[in-house]
Amino acid sequence: MDPPARVSETGAILLGNLVEVDGFAERPFRVITHIHSDHVLGFSKSKKHATFIVGTPATLEALEVLGMKVPPDKALPLQYGEPVKLIDETLVLQESKHVLGSCQVLLETSSGERVGYTSDFKFPGTKIMKGLDVLVIDATYGDTHMRRPFKHEIPQLFADLVLDELSRGVPVRVLGFHGKLQEAMEVLRTHGVDAPFIMPRKIYEFTKISVKYGMKIKDFYLEGTRKAAEIIRDGWYVLFHHVNSHRNPSVKITDIYLTGWMFDEPIKVLNNSFRRKAFAVGFSDHGDFDDTLAYVEEARPKILVVDGYRASIHVAMKFAREVEKRIGVKTIVMPRKEKGIRVFED
């Protein structure tokens, strides 16, 4: 018999009998935990089939900016901690520290079981769901070597790198994913970087939503406007582009790539030529192995389901073994076949 919380072979997290999360499964209620591509799987199908599409207000607004508008008659925005009755099940979105609007999902089934799904998270800032019958956990960084011993120093190191390049008279371009870019902006502002920020339309609109919901980002400008052109002529600015952007600035500039897939060192030199310097910085919105294990240790669900779709099956199985060995919680990996996608938006 399947547990009341599980991961389907298409990547949908199934909670109770009525709710699908981050994937399509022909259920009447679709929850989207955040805007990254591996969590909006099957969005167009859910938009047609589901009675309601649920997310935080910030997530639903951000989806529209990214071209995935939820029909007004199907949108069900929920604040953190606000319960809603779905026929005979009760749904609550819990706070999560990942990107703008991200959430965890907690459901009480018709038979009284409490089940939950963490989605992507990191500490501090993520509320740990306790007293669960079944917990589905993200284990993208579930291998024992996936530790970032420098994670608490990264904000200052990142800001210092940007300041160093600006002090040399060289503008900086930061490349990352939606959500992570806005966190990077806030980090730079709170660590003494006051150079103007310039960004293309989609990132600009996403940043406006981030500010609306409380992020501390100021002095940002739309690329291509007269004001942005004046700033670029002055040569003292930080440019923000999506990591998949193919635009290559014609001016001398230092590129900084934000990635979660660095475990041995916080900053790596990628290119050190006179014309174009480039660095990778270990800046992640995901908890590492230690964070993921710590979540399970504090939550202590009766059954743990490890998402083997978004993580590789190899990593998911290793994490499951570590949980059973170190914590003693019964653990299941779902799905068991290597059909998952690799996480690119880290």
Beta strands, then each sheet from edge to edge (+ up, - down):
strand 1: 5-7
strand 2: 13-15
strand 3: 19-21
strand 4: 29-31
strand 5: 52-55
strand 6: 75-77
strand 7: 84-86
strand 8: 89-95
strand 9: 103-108
strand 10: 114-117
strand 11: 134-137
strand 12: 172-176
strand 13: 197-199
strand 14: 220-222
strand 15: 238-242
strand 16: 253-258
strand 17: 267-272
strand 18: 276-281
strand 19: 303-307
strand 20: 330-334
sheet 1: 1+ 2- 3+ 4+ 5+ 6+
sheet 2: 7+ 8- 9+ 10- 11- 19- 20-
sheet 3: 14+ 13+ 15+ 12+ 16+ 18+ 17-
end
